[in-house]
């Protein structure tokens, strides 16, 4: 059965959502690793990472994590 004009079938929507979710998880994990490397190499302090986390959380309306 085809979807109405301008809409994708439900299975395509679910597949796209799963792909987007996987990409977001990948980007979050990559960001975590990069931030951890910046801290362990002495480029940024833990306090600076906490500030970055707090500002980012504020922008997206979530709770910041502690570094």
Secondary structure by P-SEA (a helix, b strand, c coil): cccccccccaaaaaaaaaaaaaaaaaaaaaaaaaaaaaaaaccccaaaaaaaaaaaaaaaccccccc
